[in-house]
Amino acid sequence: MKVRSSLRSLARMPGAQVVRRRGRIYVINKKNPRFTGRQKG
């Protein structure tokens, strides 16, 4: 999982979903788990 200040590049990948959990923003990618990430905060 990558931790970034901006998830825009990860959110553009095919199969990516942007989810908010516990005040943090996550990108979940089941097609390619390498591009899964969490935003700082």
PDB file with one MODEL, atoms N, CA, C and O in Angstrom:
MODEL        1
ATOM      1  N   MET A   1       0.842  -1.183   0.000  1.00  0.00           N
ATOM      2  CA  MET A   1       0.000   0.000   0.000  1.00  0.00           C
ATOM      3  C   MET A   1       0.885   1.244   0.000  1.00  0.00           C
ATOM      4  O   MET A   1       1.873   1.322   0.730  1.00  0.00           O
ATOM      5  N   LYS A   2       0.517   2.197  -0.819  1.00  0.00           N
ATOM      6  CA  LYS A   2       1.260   3.448  -0.891  1.00  0.00           C
ATOM      7  C   LYS A   2       0.532   4.505  -0.060  1.00  0.00           C
ATOM      8  O   LYS A   2      -0.696   4.584  -0.090  1.00  0.00           O
ATOM      9  N   VAL A   3       1.285   5.309   0.674  1.00  0.00           N
ATOM     10  CA  VAL A   3       0.720   6.425   1.422  1.00  0.00           C
ATOM     11  C   VAL A   3       1.155   7.700   0.723  1.00  0.00           C
ATOM     12  O   VAL A   3       2.350   7.951   0.563  1.00  0.00           O
ATOM     13  N   ARG A   4       0.183   8.507   0.303  1.00  0.00           N
ATOM     14  CA  ARG A   4       0.486   9.691  -0.495  1.00  0.00           C
ATOM     15  C   ARG A   4      -0.326  10.874  -0.020  1.00  0.00           C
ATOM     16  O   ARG A   4      -1.325  10.727   0.683  1.00  0.00           O
ATOM     17  N   SER A   5       0.130  12.061  -0.422  1.00  0.00           N
ATOM     18  CA  SER A   5      -0.636  13.266  -0.124  1.00  0.00           C
ATOM     19  C   SER A   5      -1.761  13.453  -1.142  1.00  0.00           C
ATOM     20  O   SER A   5      -2.770  14.089  -0.838  1.00  0.00           O
ATOM     21  N   SER A   6      -1.597  12.908  -2.333  1.00  0.00           N
ATOM     22  CA  SER A   6      -2.632  12.986  -3.361  1.00  0.00           C
ATOM     23  C   SER A   6      -2.799  11.624  -4.022  1.00  0.00           C
ATOM     24  O   SER A   6      -1.825  11.013  -4.461  1.00  0.00           O
ATOM     25  N   LEU A   7      -4.041  11.157  -4.088  1.00  0.00           N
ATOM     26  CA  LEU A   7      -4.326   9.830  -4.638  1.00  0.00           C
ATOM     27  C   LEU A   7      -4.829   9.885  -6.070  1.00  0.00           C
ATOM     28  O   LEU A   7      -5.275   8.875  -6.615  1.00  0.00           O
ATOM     29  N   ARG A   8      -4.759  11.051  -6.677  1.00  0.00           N
ATOM     30  CA  ARG A   8      -5.353  11.205  -7.996  1.00  0.00           C
ATOM     31  C   ARG A   8      -4.772  10.233  -9.021  1.00  0.00           C
ATOM     32  O   ARG A   8      -5.502   9.675  -9.840  1.00  0.00           O
ATOM     33  N   SER A   9      -3.448  10.035  -8.969  1.00  0.00           N
ATOM     34  CA  SER A   9      -2.824   9.138  -9.952  1.00  0.00           C
ATOM     35  C   SER A   9      -3.259   7.699  -9.739  1.00  0.00           C
ATOM     36  O   SER A   9      -3.435   6.955 -10.704  1.00  0.00           O
ATOM     37  N   LEU A  10      -3.436   7.293  -8.465  1.00  0.00           N
ATOM     38  CA  LEU A  10      -3.877   5.915  -8.199  1.00  0.00           C
ATOM     39  C   LEU A  10      -5.346   5.722  -8.568  1.00  0.00           C
ATOM     40  O   LEU A  10      -5.745   4.643  -9.005  1.00  0.00           O
ATOM     41  N   ALA A  11      -6.144   6.769  -8.393  1.00  0.00           N
ATOM     42  CA  ALA A  11      -7.581   6.652  -8.651  1.00  0.00           C
ATOM     43  C   ALA A  11      -7.892   6.502 -10.132  1.00  0.00           C
ATOM     44  O   ALA A  11      -8.995   6.089 -10.490  1.00  0.00           O
ATOM     45  N   ARG A  12      -6.942   6.831 -10.998  1.00  0.00           N
ATOM     46  CA  ARG A  12      -7.177   6.711 -12.444  1.00  0.00           C
ATOM     47  C   ARG A  12      -6.935   5.308 -12.973  1.00  0.00           C
ATOM     48  O   ARG A  12      -7.305   5.009 -14.109  1.00  0.00           O
ATOM     49  N   MET A  13      -6.323   4.443 -12.178  1.00  0.00           N
ATOM     50  CA  MET A  13      -6.000   3.101 -12.652  1.00  0.00           C
ATOM     51  C   MET A  13      -7.272   2.285 -12.878  1.00  0.00           C
ATOM     52  O   MET A  13      -8.260   2.481 -12.170  1.00  0.00           O
ATOM     53  N   PRO A  14      -7.265   1.367 -13.859  1.00  0.00           N
ATOM     54  CA  PRO A  14      -8.451   0.537 -14.076  1.00  0.00           C
ATOM     55  C   PRO A  14      -8.728  -0.349 -12.875  1.00  0.00           C
ATOM     56  O   PRO A  14      -7.823  -0.982 -12.332  1.00  0.00           O
ATOM     57  N   GLY A  15      -9.994  -0.389 -12.465  1.00  0.00           N
ATOM     58  CA  GLY A  15     -10.384  -1.217 -11.328  1.00  0.00           C
ATOM     59  C   GLY A  15     -10.270  -0.532  -9.981  1.00  0.00           C
ATOM     60  O   GLY A  15     -10.472  -1.172  -8.949  1.00  0.00           O
ATOM     61  N   ALA A  16      -9.949   0.758  -9.965  1.00  0.00           N
ATOM     62  CA  ALA A  16      -9.737   1.461  -8.692  1.00  0.00           C
ATOM     63  C   ALA A  16     -11.052   2.012  -8.137  1.00  0.00           C
ATOM     64  O   ALA A  16     -11.893   2.516  -8.883  1.00  0.00           O
ATOM     65  N   GLN A  17     -11.214   1.908  -6.815  1.00  0.00           N
ATOM     66  CA  GLN A  17     -12.362   2.481  -6.124  1.00  0.00           C
ATOM     67  C   GLN A  17     -11.850   3.393  -5.023  1.00  0.00           C
ATOM     68  O   GLN A  17     -10.926   3.031  -4.295  1.00  0.00           O
ATOM     69  N   VAL A  18     -12.447   4.580  -4.896  1.00  0.00           N
ATOM     70  CA  VAL A  18     -12.079   5.520  -3.840  1.00  0.00           C
ATOM     71  C   VAL A  18     -13.087   5.366  -2.700  1.00  0.00           C
ATOM     72  O   VAL A  18     -14.294   5.480  -2.912  1.00  0.00           O
ATOM     73  N   VAL A  19     -12.585   5.107  -1.495  1.00  0.00           N
ATOM     74  CA  VAL A  19     -13.438   4.814  -0.342  1.00  0.00           C
ATOM     75  C   VAL A  19     -12.992   5.669   0.837  1.00  0.00           C
ATOM     76  O   VAL A  19     -11.795   5.864   1.046  1.00  0.00           O
ATOM     77  N   ARG A  20     -13.957   6.184   1.615  1.00  0.00           N
ATOM     78  CA  ARG A  20     -13.614   6.901   2.848  1.00  0.00           C
ATOM     79  C   ARG A  20     -13.905   6.008   4.043  1.00  0.00           C
ATOM     80  O   ARG A  20     -15.023   5.517   4.202  1.00  0.00           O
ATOM     81  N   ARG A  21     -12.893   5.799   4.885  1.00  0.00           N
ATOM     82  CA  ARG A  21     -13.055   5.005   6.101  1.00  0.00           C
ATOM     83  C   ARG A  21     -12.332   5.699   7.235  1.00  0.00           C
ATOM     84  O   ARG A  21     -11.160   6.055   7.111  1.00  0.00           O
ATOM     85  N   ARG A  22     -13.040   5.892   8.352  1.00  0.00           N
ATOM     86  CA  ARG A  22     -12.464   6.493   9.565  1.00  0.00           C
ATOM     87  C   ARG A  22     -11.736   7.796   9.272  1.00  0.00           C
ATOM     88  O   ARG A  22     -10.674   8.063   9.835  1.00  0.00           O
ATOM     89  N   GLY A  23     -12.313   8.607   8.387  1.00  0.00           N
ATOM     90  CA  GLY A  23     -11.727   9.909   8.088  1.00  0.00           C
ATOM     91  C   GLY A  23     -10.546   9.869   7.139  1.00  0.00           C
ATOM     92  O   GLY A  23     -10.002  10.921   6.801  1.00  0.00           O
ATOM     93  N   ARG A  24     -10.135   8.698   6.703  1.00  0.00           N
ATOM     94  CA  ARG A  24      -9.042   8.579   5.747  1.00  0.00           C
ATOM     95  C   ARG A  24      -9.607   8.195   4.392  1.00  0.00           C
ATOM     96  O   ARG A  24     -10.680   7.597   4.300  1.00  0.00           O
ATOM     97  N   ILE A  25      -8.880   8.541   3.344  1.00  0.00           N
ATOM     98  CA  ILE A  25      -9.308   8.206   1.992  1.00  0.00           C
ATOM     99  C   ILE A  25      -8.426   7.072   1.482  1.00  0.00           C
ATOM    100  O   ILE A  25      -7.199   7.163   1.509  1.00  0.00           O
ATOM    101  N   TYR A  26      -9.066   6.008   1.019  1.00  0.00           N
ATOM    102  CA  TYR A  26      -8.356   4.834   0.512  1.00  0.00           C
ATOM    103  C   TYR A  26      -8.683   4.642  -0.957  1.00  0.00           C
ATOM    104  O   TYR A  26      -9.784   4.959  -1.407  1.00  0.00           O
ATOM    105  N   VAL A  27      -7.723   4.124  -1.694  1.00  0.00           N
ATOM    106  CA  VAL A  27      -7.988   3.624  -3.042  1.00  0.00           C
ATOM    107  C   VAL A  27      -7.798   2.118  -2.982  1.00  0.00           C
ATOM    108  O   VAL A  27      -6.730   1.628  -2.615  1.00  0.00           O
ATOM    109  N   ILE A  28      -8.849   1.389  -3.347  1.00  0.00           N
ATOM    110  CA  ILE A  28      -8.813  -0.071  -3.330  1.00  0.00           C
ATOM    111  C   ILE A  28      -8.813  -0.534  -4.776  1.00  0.00           C
ATOM    112  O   ILE A  28      -9.635  -0.097  -5.581  1.00  0.00           O
ATOM    113  N   ASN A  29      -7.878  -1.428  -5.098  1.00  0.00           N
ATOM    114  CA  ASN A  29      -7.799  -1.935  -6.465  1.00  0.00           C
ATOM    115  C   ASN A  29      -7.660  -3.449  -6.414  1.00  0.00           C
ATOM    116  O   ASN A  29      -6.596  -3.978  -6.091  1.00  0.00           O
ATOM    117  N   LYS A  30      -8.756  -4.140  -6.739  1.00  0.00           N
ATOM    118  CA  LYS A  30      -8.722  -5.606  -6.691  1.00  0.00           C
ATOM    119  C   LYS A  30      -8.098  -6.203  -7.945  1.00  0.00           C
ATOM    120  O   LYS A  30      -7.556  -7.307  -7.905  1.00  0.00           O
ATOM    121  N   LYS A  31      -8.175  -5.473  -9.065  1.00  0.00           N
ATOM    122  CA  LYS A  31      -7.554  -5.990 -10.298  1.00  0.00           C
ATOM    123  C   LYS A  31      -6.043  -5.970 -10.184  1.00  0.00           C
ATOM    124  O   LYS A  31      -5.374  -6.916 -10.599  1.00  0.00           O
ATOM    125  N   ASN A  32      -5.498  -4.893  -9.623  1.00  0.00           N
ATOM    126  CA  ASN A  32      -4.047  -4.764  -9.499  1.00  0.00           C
ATOM    127  C   ASN A  32      -3.735  -4.203  -8.105  1.00  0.00           C
ATOM    128  O   ASN A  32      -3.631  -2.987  -7.946  1.00  0.00           O
ATOM    129  N   PRO A  33      -3.585  -5.066  -7.097  1.00  0.00           N
ATOM    130  CA  PRO A  33      -3.419  -4.615  -5.703  1.00  0.00           C
ATOM    131  C   PRO A  33      -2.181  -3.767  -5.474  1.00  0.00           C
ATOM    132  O   PRO A  33      -2.059  -3.133  -4.427  1.00  0.00           O
ATOM    133  N   ARG A  34      -1.265  -3.742  -6.424  1.00  0.00           N
ATOM    134  CA  ARG A  34      -0.091  -2.877  -6.295  1.00  0.00           C
ATOM    135  C   ARG A  34      -0.502  -1.398  -6.235  1.00  0.00           C
ATOM    136  O   ARG A  34       0.187  -0.587  -5.617  1.00  0.00           O
ATOM    137  N   PHE A  35      -1.604  -1.058  -6.866  1.00  0.00           N
ATOM    138  CA  PHE A  35      -2.059   0.331  -6.905  1.00  0.00           C
ATOM    139  C   PHE A  35      -3.145   0.588  -5.873  1.00  0.00           C
ATOM    140  O   PHE A  35      -4.153   1.231  -6.165  1.00  0.00           O
ATOM    141  N   THR A  36      -2.935   0.087  -4.678  1.00  0.00           N
ATOM    142  CA  THR A  36      -3.821   0.354  -3.553  1.00  0.00           C
ATOM    143  C   THR A  36      -3.130   1.397  -2.686  1.00  0.00           C
ATOM    144  O   THR A  36      -1.911   1.342  -2.518  1.00  0.00           O
ATOM    145  N   GLY A  37      -3.882   2.349  -2.131  1.00  0.00           N
ATOM    146  CA  GLY A  37      -3.224   3.409  -1.368  1.00  0.00           C
ATOM    147  C   GLY A  37      -4.101   4.037  -0.328  1.00  0.00           C
ATOM    148  O   GLY A  37      -5.317   3.851  -0.305  1.00  0.00           O
ATOM    149  N   ARG A  38      -3.436   4.808   0.556  1.00  0.00           N
ATOM    150  CA  ARG A  38      -4.131   5.545   1.602  1.00  0.00           C
ATOM    151  C   ARG A  38      -3.606   6.964   1.597  1.00  0.00           C
ATOM    152  O   ARG A  38      -2.415   7.199   1.398  1.00  0.00           O
ATOM    153  N   GLN A  39      -4.519   7.919   1.822  1.00  0.00           N
ATOM    154  CA  GLN A  39      -4.097   9.311   1.896  1.00  0.00           C
ATOM    155  C   GLN A  39      -3.816   9.690   3.337  1.00  0.00           C
ATOM    156  O   GLN A  39      -4.532   9.280   4.250  1.00  0.00           O
ATOM    157  N   LYS A  40      -2.768  10.478   3.534  1.00  0.00           N
ATOM    158  CA  LYS A  40      -2.416  10.934   4.881  1.00  0.00           C
ATOM    159  C   LYS A  40      -3.537  11.779   5.458  1.00  0.00           C
ATOM    160  O   LYS A  40      -4.230  12.497   4.737  1.00  0.00           O
ATOM    161  N   GLY A  41      -3.705  11.681   6.784  1.00  0.00           N
ATOM    162  CA  GLY A  41      -4.714  12.505   7.428  1.00  0.00           C
ATOM    163  C   GLY A  41      -5.508  11.736   8.439  1.00  0.00           C
ATOM    164  O   GLY A  41      -6.404  12.293   9.073  1.00  0.00           O
TER     165      GLY A  41
ENDMDL
END
